[in-house]
Amino acid sequence: MKDTSIKWATSTFNPWWGCSVGCDYCYARSIAKRCGHGETWEGGPYRQLSDDYWNKPLEWNEEAKEKRNA
């Protein structure tokens, strides 16, 4: 996520999607349901994230460098 409301961060990146345990109050469960994805602990498929997704932190880093040097 490029912009976050976390006070000590401007961006966040989570390389993992889902969970293999399935605790009752796990945030991964609520996010999976909200986004319409299967839950891996219930036999759902593991989600593969795109190369574009993996490159986002590099893009954000370049933007931060440009802002710092402006």
PyMOL Python script that loads the backbone (N, CA, C, O; Angstrom):
from pymol import cmd

cmd.read_pdbstr("""\
ATOM      1  N   MET A   1       0.855  -1.163   0.000  1.00  0.00           N
ATOM      2  CA  MET A   1       0.000   0.000   0.000  1.00  0.00           C
ATOM      3  C   MET A   1       0.903   1.229   0.000  1.00  0.00           C
ATOM      4  O   MET A   1       1.744   1.407   0.881  1.00  0.00           O
ATOM      5  N   LYS A   2       0.711   2.047  -0.983  1.00  0.00           N
ATOM      6  CA  LYS A   2       1.569   3.226  -1.098  1.00  0.00           C
ATOM      7  C   LYS A   2       1.334   4.208   0.043  1.00  0.00           C
ATOM      8  O   LYS A   2       2.290   4.716   0.628  1.00  0.00           O
ATOM      9  N   ASP A   3       0.090   4.474   0.361  1.00  0.00           N
ATOM     10  CA  ASP A   3      -0.234   5.405   1.442  1.00  0.00           C
ATOM     11  C   ASP A   3      -0.908   4.625   2.565  1.00  0.00           C
ATOM     12  O   ASP A   3      -1.801   3.812   2.324  1.00  0.00           O
ATOM     13  N   THR A   4      -0.476   4.881   3.773  1.00  0.00           N
ATOM     14  CA  THR A   4      -1.039   4.181   4.920  1.00  0.00           C
ATOM     15  C   THR A   4      -1.355   5.173   6.028  1.00  0.00           C
ATOM     16  O   THR A   4      -0.777   6.258   6.089  1.00  0.00           O
ATOM     17  N   SER A   5      -2.267   4.794   6.893  1.00  0.00           N
ATOM     18  CA  SER A   5      -2.593   5.644   8.043  1.00  0.00           C
ATOM     19  C   SER A   5      -1.738   5.291   9.260  1.00  0.00           C
ATOM     20  O   SER A   5      -1.933   5.860  10.334  1.00  0.00           O
ATOM     21  N   ILE A   6      -0.803   4.370   9.108  1.00  0.00           N
ATOM     22  CA  ILE A   6       0.108   4.042  10.197  1.00  0.00           C
ATOM     23  C   ILE A   6       0.977   5.273  10.465  1.00  0.00           C
ATOM     24  O   ILE A   6       1.617   5.793   9.551  1.00  0.00           O
ATOM     25  N   LYS A   7       1.000   5.727  11.688  1.00  0.00           N
ATOM     26  CA  LYS A   7       1.643   7.001  12.004  1.00  0.00           C
ATOM     27  C   LYS A   7       3.149   7.012  11.750  1.00  0.00           C
ATOM     28  O   LYS A   7       3.700   8.059  11.411  1.00  0.00           O
ATOM     29  N   TRP A   8       3.819   5.891  11.903  1.00  0.00           N
ATOM     30  CA  TRP A   8       5.272   5.868  11.763  1.00  0.00           C
ATOM     31  C   TRP A   8       5.726   5.422  10.375  1.00  0.00           C
ATOM     32  O   TRP A   8       6.916   5.187  10.166  1.00  0.00           O
ATOM     33  N   ALA A   9       4.806   5.303   9.432  1.00  0.00           N
ATOM     34  CA  ALA A   9       5.167   4.840   8.084  1.00  0.00           C
ATOM     35  C   ALA A   9       4.403   5.624   7.033  1.00  0.00           C
ATOM     36  O   ALA A   9       3.308   6.122   7.296  1.00  0.00           O
ATOM     37  N   THR A  10       4.972   5.733   5.858  1.00  0.00           N
ATOM     38  CA  THR A  10       4.253   6.351   4.751  1.00  0.00           C
ATOM     39  C   THR A  10       3.715   5.300   3.790  1.00  0.00           C
ATOM     40  O   THR A  10       2.708   5.525   3.119  1.00  0.00           O
ATOM     41  N   SER A  11       4.387   4.149   3.721  1.00  0.00           N
ATOM     42  CA  SER A  11       3.972   3.061   2.844  1.00  0.00           C
ATOM     43  C   SER A  11       4.175   1.732   3.557  1.00  0.00           C
ATOM     44  O   SER A  11       5.009   1.619   4.455  1.00  0.00           O
ATOM     45  N   THR A  12       3.409   0.734   3.152  1.00  0.00           N
ATOM     46  CA  THR A  12       3.576  -0.614   3.685  1.00  0.00           C
ATOM     47  C   THR A  12       3.592  -1.606   2.545  1.00  0.00           C
ATOM     48  O   THR A  12       2.992  -1.367   1.497  1.00  0.00           O
ATOM     49  N   PHE A  13       4.272  -2.712   2.744  1.00  0.00           N
ATOM     50  CA  PHE A  13       4.336  -3.760   1.731  1.00  0.00           C
ATOM     51  C   PHE A  13       4.266  -5.103   2.437  1.00  0.00           C
ATOM     52  O   PHE A  13       5.072  -5.381   3.325  1.00  0.00           O
ATOM     53  N   ASN A  14       3.332  -5.918   2.060  1.00  0.00           N
ATOM     54  CA  ASN A  14       3.187  -7.229   2.659  1.00  0.00           C
ATOM     55  C   ASN A  14       3.387  -8.290   1.578  1.00  0.00           C
ATOM     56  O   ASN A  14       2.548  -8.427   0.688  1.00  0.00           O
ATOM     57  N   PRO A  15       4.491  -9.046   1.645  1.00  0.00           N
ATOM     58  CA  PRO A  15       4.739 -10.050   0.618  1.00  0.00           C
ATOM     59  C   PRO A  15       3.905 -11.313   0.785  1.00  0.00           C
ATOM     60  O   PRO A  15       3.904 -12.166  -0.102  1.00  0.00           O
ATOM     61  N   TRP A  16       3.199 -11.452   1.896  1.00  0.00           N
ATOM     62  CA  TRP A  16       2.428 -12.668   2.150  1.00  0.00           C
ATOM     63  C   TRP A  16       0.949 -12.389   2.013  1.00  0.00           C
ATOM     64  O   TRP A  16       0.462 -11.320   2.382  1.00  0.00           O
ATOM     65  N   TRP A  17       0.243 -13.367   1.476  1.00  0.00           N
ATOM     66  CA  TRP A  17      -1.213 -13.250   1.389  1.00  0.00           C
ATOM     67  C   TRP A  17      -1.804 -14.526   1.959  1.00  0.00           C
ATOM     68  O   TRP A  17      -1.509 -15.622   1.483  1.00  0.00           O
ATOM     69  N   GLY A  18      -2.622 -14.384   2.960  1.00  0.00           N
ATOM     70  CA  GLY A  18      -3.281 -15.546   3.527  1.00  0.00           C
ATOM     71  C   GLY A  18      -2.550 -16.076   4.748  1.00  0.00           C
ATOM     72  O   GLY A  18      -1.650 -15.438   5.292  1.00  0.00           O
ATOM     73  N   CYS A  19      -2.966 -17.258   5.155  1.00  0.00           N
ATOM     74  CA  CYS A  19      -2.463 -17.864   6.375  1.00  0.00           C
ATOM     75  C   CYS A  19      -2.677 -19.367   6.276  1.00  0.00           C
ATOM     76  O   CYS A  19      -3.560 -19.827   5.551  1.00  0.00           O
ATOM     77  N   SER A  20      -1.884 -20.115   6.991  1.00  0.00           N
ATOM     78  CA  SER A  20      -2.058 -21.563   6.972  1.00  0.00           C
ATOM     79  C   SER A  20      -2.697 -22.089   8.250  1.00  0.00           C
ATOM     80  O   SER A  20      -2.869 -23.299   8.401  1.00  0.00           O
ATOM     81  N   VAL A  21      -3.054 -21.190   9.177  1.00  0.00           N
ATOM     82  CA  VAL A  21      -3.601 -21.621  10.459  1.00  0.00           C
ATOM     83  C   VAL A  21      -5.100 -21.349  10.546  1.00  0.00           C
ATOM     84  O   VAL A  21      -5.881 -22.269  10.789  1.00  0.00           O
ATOM     85  N   GLY A  22      -5.508 -20.105  10.351  1.00  0.00           N
ATOM     86  CA  GLY A  22      -6.925 -19.762  10.387  1.00  0.00           C
ATOM     87  C   GLY A  22      -7.480 -19.453  11.753  1.00  0.00           C
ATOM     88  O   GLY A  22      -8.577 -19.906  12.082  1.00  0.00           O
ATOM     89  N   CYS A  23      -6.760 -18.695  12.564  1.00  0.00           N
ATOM     90  CA  CYS A  23      -7.247 -18.295  13.884  1.00  0.00           C
ATOM     91  C   CYS A  23      -8.536 -17.484  13.742  1.00  0.00           C
ATOM     92  O   CYS A  23      -8.736 -16.799  12.739  1.00  0.00           O
ATOM     93  N   ASP A  24      -9.395 -17.564  14.733  1.00  0.00           N
ATOM     94  CA  ASP A  24     -10.688 -16.891  14.673  1.00  0.00           C
ATOM     95  C   ASP A  24     -10.605 -15.388  14.460  1.00  0.00           C
ATOM     96  O   ASP A  24     -11.445 -14.822  13.761  1.00  0.00           O
ATOM     97  N   TYR A  25      -9.614 -14.729  15.047  1.00  0.00           N
ATOM     98  CA  TYR A  25      -9.539 -13.274  14.977  1.00  0.00           C
ATOM     99  C   TYR A  25      -8.384 -12.769  14.121  1.00  0.00           C
ATOM    100  O   TYR A  25      -7.925 -11.641  14.302  1.00  0.00           O
ATOM    101  N   CYS A  26      -7.920 -13.582  13.208  1.00  0.00           N
ATOM    102  CA  CYS A  26      -6.785 -13.230  12.358  1.00  0.00           C
ATOM    103  C   CYS A  26      -7.189 -12.188  11.318  1.00  0.00           C
ATOM    104  O   CYS A  26      -8.233 -12.320  10.680  1.00  0.00           O
ATOM    105  N   TYR A  27      -6.366 -11.154  11.146  1.00  0.00           N
ATOM    106  CA  TYR A  27      -6.665 -10.136  10.142  1.00  0.00           C
ATOM    107  C   TYR A  27      -6.610 -10.716   8.730  1.00  0.00           C
ATOM    108  O   TYR A  27      -7.305 -10.225   7.840  1.00  0.00           O
ATOM    109  N   ALA A  28      -5.800 -11.749   8.507  1.00  0.00           N
ATOM    110  CA  ALA A  28      -5.699 -12.345   7.172  1.00  0.00           C
ATOM    111  C   ALA A  28      -7.039 -12.925   6.737  1.00  0.00           C
ATOM    112  O   ALA A  28      -7.398 -12.854   5.561  1.00  0.00           O
ATOM    113  N   ARG A  29      -7.774 -13.495   7.676  1.00  0.00           N
ATOM    114  CA  ARG A  29      -9.094 -14.058   7.361  1.00  0.00           C
ATOM    115  C   ARG A  29     -10.050 -12.959   6.914  1.00  0.00           C
ATOM    116  O   ARG A  29     -10.735 -13.117   5.904  1.00  0.00           O
ATOM    117  N   SER A  30     -10.109 -11.854   7.642  1.00  0.00           N
ATOM    118  CA  SER A  30     -11.047 -10.786   7.290  1.00  0.00           C
ATOM    119  C   SER A  30     -10.664 -10.126   5.973  1.00  0.00           C
ATOM    120  O   SER A  30     -11.541  -9.759   5.190  1.00  0.00           O
ATOM    121  N   ILE A  31      -9.371  -9.970   5.718  1.00  0.00           N
ATOM    122  CA  ILE A  31      -8.938  -9.381   4.446  1.00  0.00           C
ATOM    123  C   ILE A  31      -9.279 -10.300   3.287  1.00  0.00           C
ATOM    124  O   ILE A  31      -9.757  -9.834   2.253  1.00  0.00           O
ATOM    125  N   ALA A  32      -9.041 -11.601   3.440  1.00  0.00           N
ATOM    126  CA  ALA A  32      -9.354 -12.559   2.376  1.00  0.00           C
ATOM    127  C   ALA A  32     -10.837 -12.526   2.051  1.00  0.00           C
ATOM    128  O   ALA A  32     -11.221 -12.508   0.882  1.00  0.00           O
ATOM    129  N   LYS A  33     -11.669 -12.519   3.078  1.00  0.00           N
ATOM    130  CA  LYS A  33     -13.115 -12.474   2.850  1.00  0.00           C
ATOM    131  C   LYS A  33     -13.535 -11.167   2.197  1.00  0.00           C
ATOM    132  O   LYS A  33     -14.351 -11.169   1.275  1.00  0.00           O
ATOM    133  N   ARG A  34     -12.983 -10.043   2.668  1.00  0.00           N
ATOM    134  CA  ARG A  34     -13.339  -8.732   2.127  1.00  0.00           C
ATOM    135  C   ARG A  34     -12.961  -8.625   0.647  1.00  0.00           C
ATOM    136  O   ARG A  34     -13.680  -8.005  -0.138  1.00  0.00           O
ATOM    137  N   CYS A  35     -11.836  -9.228   0.271  1.00  0.00           N
ATOM    138  CA  CYS A  35     -11.355  -9.149  -1.109  1.00  0.00           C
ATOM    139  C   CYS A  35     -11.883 -10.285  -1.983  1.00  0.00           C
ATOM    140  O   CYS A  35     -11.591 -10.335  -3.178  1.00  0.00           O
ATOM    141  N   GLY A  36     -12.655 -11.193  -1.394  1.00  0.00           N
ATOM    142  CA  GLY A  36     -13.258 -12.266  -2.173  1.00  0.00           C
ATOM    143  C   GLY A  36     -12.312 -13.405  -2.521  1.00  0.00           C
ATOM    144  O   GLY A  36     -12.529 -14.110  -3.507  1.00  0.00           O
ATOM    145  N   HIS A  37     -11.263 -13.593  -1.723  1.00  0.00           N
ATOM    146  CA  HIS A  37     -10.308 -14.668  -1.968  1.00  0.00           C
ATOM    147  C   HIS A  37     -10.558 -15.819  -1.010  1.00  0.00           C
ATOM    148  O   HIS A  37     -11.036 -15.628   0.108  1.00  0.00           O
ATOM    149  N   GLY A  38     -10.223 -17.017  -1.470  1.00  0.00           N
ATOM    150  CA  GLY A  38     -10.359 -18.189  -0.621  1.00  0.00           C
ATOM    151  C   GLY A  38      -9.379 -18.157   0.537  1.00  0.00           C
ATOM    152  O   GLY A  38      -8.340 -17.500   0.476  1.00  0.00           O
ATOM    153  N   GLU A  39      -9.721 -18.861   1.567  1.00  0.00           N
ATOM    154  CA  GLU A  39      -8.858 -18.963   2.731  1.00  0.00           C
ATOM    155  C   GLU A  39      -8.005 -20.210   2.568  1.00  0.00           C
ATOM    156  O   GLU A  39      -8.538 -21.312   2.443  1.00  0.00           O
ATOM    157  N   THR A  40      -6.700 -20.050   2.567  1.00  0.00           N
ATOM    158  CA  THR A  40      -5.810 -21.167   2.259  1.00  0.00           C
ATOM    159  C   THR A  40      -5.966 -22.325   3.235  1.00  0.00           C
ATOM    160  O   THR A  40      -5.772 -23.474   2.841  1.00  0.00           O
ATOM    161  N   TRP A  41      -6.310 -22.066   4.495  1.00  0.00           N
ATOM    162  CA  TRP A  41      -6.441 -23.147   5.466  1.00  0.00           C
ATOM    163  C   TRP A  41      -7.712 -23.953   5.228  1.00  0.00           C
ATOM    164  O   TRP A  41      -7.874 -25.030   5.802  1.00  0.00           O
ATOM    165  N   GLU A  42      -8.615 -23.450   4.392  1.00  0.00           N
ATOM    166  CA  GLU A  42      -9.834 -24.183   4.059  1.00  0.00           C
ATOM    167  C   GLU A  42      -9.740 -24.782   2.664  1.00  0.00           C
ATOM    168  O   GLU A  42     -10.763 -25.059   2.037  1.00  0.00           O
ATOM    169  N   GLY A  43      -8.523 -24.985   2.175  1.00  0.00           N
ATOM    170  CA  GLY A  43      -8.340 -25.592   0.865  1.00  0.00           C
ATOM    171  C   GLY A  43      -8.320 -24.603  -0.276  1.00  0.00           C
ATOM    172  O   GLY A  43      -8.223 -25.003  -1.437  1.00  0.00           O
ATOM    173  N   GLY A  44      -8.409 -23.317   0.028  1.00  0.00           N
ATOM    174  CA  GLY A  44      -8.351 -22.305  -1.022  1.00  0.00           C
ATOM    175  C   GLY A  44      -6.952 -22.231  -1.615  1.00  0.00           C
ATOM    176  O   GLY A  44      -5.988 -22.639  -0.966  1.00  0.00           O
ATOM    177  N   PRO A  45      -6.823 -21.723  -2.822  1.00  0.00           N
ATOM    178  CA  PRO A  45      -5.500 -21.653  -3.457  1.00  0.00           C
ATOM    179  C   PRO A  45      -4.642 -20.548  -2.842  1.00  0.00           C
ATOM    180  O   PRO A  45      -5.157 -19.522  -2.396  1.00  0.00           O
ATOM    181  N   TYR A  46      -3.345 -20.770  -2.824  1.00  0.00           N
ATOM    182  CA  TYR A  46      -2.432 -19.705  -2.421  1.00  0.00           C
ATOM    183  C   TYR A  46      -2.428 -18.650  -3.521  1.00  0.00           C
ATOM    184  O   TYR A  46      -2.414 -18.978  -4.707  1.00  0.00           O
ATOM    185  N   ARG A  47      -2.440 -17.425  -3.132  1.00  0.00           N
ATOM    186  CA  ARG A  47      -2.511 -16.331  -4.093  1.00  0.00           C
ATOM    187  C   ARG A  47      -1.112 -15.972  -4.572  1.00  0.00           C
ATOM    188  O   ARG A  47      -0.212 -15.742  -3.766  1.00  0.00           O
ATOM    189  N   GLN A  48      -0.938 -15.927  -5.874  1.00  0.00           N
ATOM    190  CA  GLN A  48       0.329 -15.526  -6.476  1.00  0.00           C
ATOM    191  C   GLN A  48       0.265 -14.033  -6.781  1.00  0.00           C
ATOM    192  O   GLN A  48      -0.660 -13.569  -7.448  1.00  0.00           O
ATOM    193  N   LEU A  49       1.234 -13.296  -6.299  1.00  0.00           N
ATOM    194  CA  LEU A  49       1.258 -11.857  -6.528  1.00  0.00           C
ATOM    195  C   LEU A  49       2.140 -11.548  -7.732  1.00  0.00           C
ATOM    196  O   LEU A  49       3.150 -12.214  -7.959  1.00  0.00           O
ATOM    197  N   SER A  50       1.755 -10.547  -8.491  1.00  0.00           N
ATOM    198  CA  SER A  50       2.405 -10.221  -9.764  1.00  0.00           C
ATOM    199  C   SER A  50       3.776  -9.569  -9.578  1.00  0.00           C
ATOM    200  O   SER A  50       4.106  -9.071  -8.501  1.00  0.00           O
ATOM    201  N   ASP A  51       4.554  -9.584 -10.644  1.00  0.00           N
ATOM    202  CA  ASP A  51       5.838  -8.883 -10.639  1.00  0.00           C
ATOM    203  C   ASP A  51       5.630  -7.397 -10.389  1.00  0.00           C
ATOM    204  O   ASP A  51       6.437  -6.756  -9.716  1.00  0.00           O
ATOM    205  N   ASP A  52       4.550  -6.852 -10.932  1.00  0.00           N
ATOM    206  CA  ASP A  52       4.242  -5.435 -10.714  1.00  0.00           C
ATOM    207  C   ASP A  52       4.087  -5.150  -9.221  1.00  0.00           C
ATOM    208  O   ASP A  52       4.588  -4.144  -8.719  1.00  0.00           O
ATOM    209  N   TYR A  53       3.399  -6.032  -8.525  1.00  0.00           N
ATOM    210  CA  TYR A  53       3.215  -5.871  -7.081  1.00  0.00           C
ATOM    211  C   TYR A  53       4.567  -5.885  -6.365  1.00  0.00           C
ATOM    212  O   TYR A  53       4.820  -5.040  -5.507  1.00  0.00           O
ATOM    213  N   TRP A  54       5.422  -6.825  -6.709  1.00  0.00           N
ATOM    214  CA  TRP A  54       6.728  -6.951  -6.058  1.00  0.00           C
ATOM    215  C   TRP A  54       7.635  -5.756  -6.357  1.00  0.00           C
ATOM    216  O   TRP A  54       8.539  -5.460  -5.576  1.00  0.00           O
ATOM    217  N   ASN A  55       7.405  -5.070  -7.473  1.00  0.00           N
ATOM    218  CA  ASN A  55       8.232  -3.919  -7.838  1.00  0.00           C
ATOM    219  C   ASN A  55       7.766  -2.618  -7.197  1.00  0.00           C
ATOM    220  O   ASN A  55       8.492  -1.625  -7.246  1.00  0.00           O
ATOM    221  N   LYS A  56       6.590  -2.593  -6.604  1.00  0.00           N
ATOM    222  CA  LYS A  56       6.054  -1.363  -6.014  1.00  0.00           C
ATOM    223  C   LYS A  56       6.999  -0.723  -4.994  1.00  0.00           C
ATOM    224  O   LYS A  56       7.213   0.487  -5.067  1.00  0.00           O
ATOM    225  N   PRO A  57       7.580  -1.476  -4.039  1.00  0.00           N
ATOM    226  CA  PRO A  57       8.475  -0.821  -3.073  1.00  0.00           C
ATOM    227  C   PRO A  57       9.675  -0.149  -3.745  1.00  0.00           C
ATOM    228  O   PRO A  57      10.156   0.879  -3.269  1.00  0.00           O
ATOM    229  N   LEU A  58      10.152  -0.717  -4.831  1.00  0.00           N
ATOM    230  CA  LEU A  58      11.260  -0.095  -5.555  1.00  0.00           C
ATOM    231  C   LEU A  58      10.820   1.231  -6.171  1.00  0.00           C
ATOM    232  O   LEU A  58      11.568   2.208  -6.148  1.00  0.00           O
ATOM    233  N   GLU A  59       9.608   1.262  -6.719  1.00  0.00           N
ATOM    234  CA  GLU A  59       9.062   2.503  -7.280  1.00  0.00           C
ATOM    235  C   GLU A  59       8.899   3.552  -6.190  1.00  0.00           C
ATOM    236  O   GLU A  59       9.253   4.715  -6.389  1.00  0.00           O
ATOM    237  N   TRP A  60       8.366   3.152  -5.040  1.00  0.00           N
ATOM    238  CA  TRP A  60       8.162   4.096  -3.939  1.00  0.00           C
ATOM    239  C   TRP A  60       9.490   4.648  -3.458  1.00  0.00           C
ATOM    240  O   TRP A  60       9.591   5.825  -3.112  1.00  0.00           O
ATOM    241  N   ASN A  61      10.508   3.800  -3.436  1.00  0.00           N
ATOM    242  CA  ASN A  61      11.825   4.241  -3.010  1.00  0.00           C
ATOM    243  C   ASN A  61      12.384   5.291  -3.972  1.00  0.00           C
ATOM    244  O   ASN A  61      12.960   6.288  -3.536  1.00  0.00           O
ATOM    245  N   GLU A  62      12.219   5.072  -5.261  1.00  0.00           N
ATOM    246  CA  GLU A  62      12.683   6.045  -6.260  1.00  0.00           C
ATOM    247  C   GLU A  62      11.932   7.363  -6.114  1.00  0.00           C
ATOM    248  O   GLU A  62      12.536   8.432  -6.208  1.00  0.00           O
ATOM    249  N   GLU A  63      10.616   7.301  -5.884  1.00  0.00           N
ATOM    250  CA  GLU A  63       9.834   8.522  -5.677  1.00  0.00           C
ATOM    251  C   GLU A  63      10.334   9.280  -4.448  1.00  0.00           C
ATOM    252  O   GLU A  63      10.432  10.507  -4.469  1.00  0.00           O
ATOM    253  N   ALA A  64      10.645   8.558  -3.392  1.00  0.00           N
ATOM    254  CA  ALA A  64      11.143   9.202  -2.167  1.00  0.00           C
ATOM    255  C   ALA A  64      12.500   9.870  -2.422  1.00  0.00           C
ATOM    256  O   ALA A  64      12.755  10.969  -1.928  1.00  0.00           O
ATOM    257  N   LYS A  65      13.361   9.210  -3.187  1.00  0.00           N
ATOM    258  CA  LYS A  65      14.660   9.802  -3.525  1.00  0.00           C
ATOM    259  C   LYS A  65      14.492  11.078  -4.316  1.00  0.00           C
ATOM    260  O   LYS A  65      15.184  12.067  -4.075  1.00  0.00           O
ATOM    261  N   GLU A  66      13.552  11.054  -5.281  1.00  0.00           N
ATOM    262  CA  GLU A  66      13.307  12.245  -6.106  1.00  0.00           C
ATOM    263  C   GLU A  66      12.782  13.396  -5.246  1.00  0.00           C
ATOM    264  O   GLU A  66      13.204  14.539  -5.422  1.00  0.00           O
ATOM    265  N   LYS A  67      11.875  13.107  -4.327  1.00  0.00           N
ATOM    266  CA  LYS A  67      11.344  14.147  -3.448  1.00  0.00           C
ATOM    267  C   LYS A  67      12.440  14.720  -2.555  1.00  0.00           C
ATOM    268  O   LYS A  67      12.499  15.928  -2.328  1.00  0.00           O
ATOM    269  N   ARG A  68      13.303  13.843  -2.052  1.00  0.00           N
ATOM    270  CA  ARG A  68      14.380  14.286  -1.164  1.00  0.00           C
ATOM    271  C   ARG A  68      15.358  15.177  -1.897  1.00  0.00           C
ATOM    272  O   ARG A  68      15.866  16.145  -1.332  1.00  0.00           O
ATOM    273  N   ASN A  69      15.628  14.854  -3.159  1.00  0.00           N
ATOM    274  CA  ASN A  69      16.606  15.610  -3.938  1.00  0.00           C
ATOM    275  C   ASN A  69      16.018  16.832  -4.644  1.00  0.00           C
ATOM    276  O   ASN A  69      16.756  17.590  -5.274  1.00  0.00           O
ATOM    277  N   ALA A  70      14.719  17.034  -4.550  1.00  0.00           N
ATOM    278  CA  ALA A  70      14.074  18.174  -5.228  1.00  0.00           C
ATOM    279  C   ALA A  70      14.283  19.460  -4.479  1.00  0.00           C
ATOM    280  O   ALA A  70      13.808  20.510  -4.910  1.00  0.00           O
TER     281      ALA A  70
END
""", "prot")
cmd.dss("prot")
cmd.show_as("cartoon", "prot")
cmd.util.cbc("prot")
cmd.orient("prot")
